[in-house]
Structures are given as structure tokens and as C-alpha cells.
Amino acid sequence: MLKKILIVEDHIGVAENLADLIDFMGYEPCAIASNYDDAIEKFLHHEPDLTILDINLKGSFNGVEVAEFIRKGSSKPFIFYSACQEEGLLKKAHATEPFAIITKLQGLDYLEATINGAIGAGSPTTELV
């Protein structure tokens, strides 16, 4: 059975590129969510093995709050993949104990290696900024 990965990203082009990468890697991009409510609903419905989160989302809640929800009820790993450079928000993201925090400037090759590590490890251990 394929490992399922949930994508939480409010820019559809970026989300579709991530879904293509995940599919190419041999995993299942089980859903794309663009806001907090959609992310929580899809996380509960699909029970993904990994979640990839953008920190900045449109709406009242951000990716950090999605991560806090995941961390409270699950041991499944998540990765922040974001262009966010706000120091305060990055500190909040780090406090959620993600498997990794990757900037979008680092590129998809870096993300691909991190996804493979997270799927294999299954626990938060690394910060890559």
C-alpha cells in the first residue's frame, strides 16, 4: 500500500507541483488543502502518513495551527515547506516539532530527500532551514 501524503498549500500551482513530485516518488498525494478547516477535515479523513505544510495560509489560521492540531492528536510526521521568513512565526513553527522546516528556495530535490527521510523515520528529529 502506498504511503499517503497530505499537501496543505494555498497556492494551487505549488500544490500541484508537490502532488506531481509525490506521485513521481511513488507515494500517494492523498489530498490538497488550502486552508485550516480544509486541512483538518482532510487530515482526519485520509489519515496521511506525512503532511507537508505551508506556514502562511489564507484565512484566519495558518499552517502552524494546523501543525499544532496534528501534533496534539497524532504521532505522524509533518514537514513545513514554506517561503515564510517571519522570525516569530518560524519560532512558532519550530515549537510544533516538525520533522523538518524547509524553505521553498532550497528546491524540490531537497524536499524529496526530506520526504523520504520522514516517511522512513516517522518521528520529528531534524530541522533543516
C-alpha positions in Angstrom: 0.0 0.0 0.0 1.3 3.4 -0.9 2.3 5.9 1.8 -0.2 8.8 1.8 0.9 12.4 1.9 -1.4 15.4 2.5 -0.4 18.7 1.0 -1.5 21.9 2.8 -0.7 24.8 0.4 -2.8 27.8 -0.7 -1.1 28.4 -4.0 -2.6 25.8 -6.4 0.3 25.8 -8.8 2.8 25.0 -5.9 0.4 22.3 -4.6 0.0 20.7 -8.0 3.8 20.6 -8.4 4.2 19.0 -5.0 1.5 16.4 -5.9 3.3 15.6 -9.1 6.6 15.2 -7.2 5.0 13.0 -4.6 3.4 10.8 -7.2 6.7 10.5 -9.1 8.4 9.5 -5.9 6.0 6.5 -5.6 3.8 7.9 -2.8 0.1 8.9 -2.9 -0.7 12.6 -2.8 -4.0 11.8 -1.0 -5.4 15.3 -0.9 -4.6 19.0 -1.2 -6.0 21.5 1.3 -5.7 25.3 1.0 -6.8 26.5 4.5 -7.1 25.4 8.1 -10.6 23.9 8.0 -9.9 22.0 4.8 -6.6 20.7 6.2 -8.1 19.4 9.4 -11.0 17.7 7.5 -8.7 16.1 5.1 -6.2 15.0 7.7 -8.9 13.3 9.7 -10.5 11.7 6.7 -7.3 10.5 4.9 -5.1 9.8 7.9 -1.9 10.6 6.0 1.5 9.1 6.8 3.0 12.6 6.2 1.7 16.1 5.9 3.5 18.9 4.0 2.5 22.3 5.2 3.0 25.9 4.1 3.3 28.2 7.1 1.4 31.1 5.6 -2.2 30.1 4.6 -5.1 32.3 3.5 -7.7 32.8 6.2 -7.7 33.3 9.9 -5.5 30.3 10.7 -2.0 29.4 9.5 0.0 26.2 8.9 1.5 26.4 12.4 -2.0 26.0 13.8 -2.6 23.0 11.5 0.6 21.5 12.8 -0.5 22.1 16.4 -3.7 20.1 15.7 -1.7 17.3 14.1 0.8 17.2 17.0 -2.0 17.0 19.7 -3.7 14.0 18.2 -1.1 12.1 16.2 2.5 11.0 16.1 2.6 11.3 12.3 5.4 13.5 10.9 4.9 16.7 9.1 7.2 19.0 7.2 7.0 22.7 6.8 7.8 23.7 3.2 7.4 27.5 3.1 8.7 30.8 1.9 8.0 32.4 5.3 10.8 34.4 6.7 9.0 36.0 9.7 11.2 35.1 12.7 8.3 35.0 15.2 6.3 32.7 13.0 9.3 30.5 12.3 9.9 30.1 16.0 6.3 29.1 16.5 6.6 26.6 13.6 9.8 25.1 15.2 8.0 24.7 18.6 5.5 22.3 16.9 8.4 19.8 16.5 8.2 19.2 12.7 10.3 16.6 11.1 11.8 19.5 9.1 11.4 23.1 8.1 12.5 23.7 4.5 12.4 27.0 2.7 11.0 26.9 -0.8 14.3 28.4 -2.0 16.0 25.1 -1.2 14.1 23.5 -4.1 12.3 20.2 -4.7 15.4 18.0 -4.6 16.0 18.9 -1.0 12.3 18.4 -0.3 12.4 15.0 -2.0 15.2 13.8 0.3 13.4 15.1 3.3 10.1 13.4 2.4 12.0 10.0 2.0 13.6 10.6 5.5 10.3 11.5 7.1 8.4 8.5 5.6 11.1 6.2 6.8 11.7 7.7 10.2 8.2 8.6 11.3 9.2 10.9 14.1 10.3 14.5 14.5 14.1 14.7 14.7 15.5 17.1 12.2 15.4 20.8 11.5 16.5 21.9 8.0 16.3 25.6 7.5 
